[in-house]
């Protein structure tokens, strides 16, 4: 599934718990940092260093390790981000 992100904030995606997914982000970060997060105990948790990016990513593959069927992209610090996100469940 593809989404366009043009502002700071949260953008959730539906990903079944336990599934692997690929993530590609293209576009202009304009100073933004993107954190990939999973849901655990009703809170978003960062995937860690491998889940934080400030540049174009190509084909990162992660496992959905949270306790809900959602992952989140948190965009922060950008002036005018314009990012195309492709997330595909494998």
Secondary structure, 3 states (H helix, E strand, C coil): CEEEECCCEEEEEECCCCCEEEEEEEEECCCCEEEEEEEECCEEEECCHHHEECCCEEEEEEECCCCCCEEEEEEECCCCCEEEEEEEEC
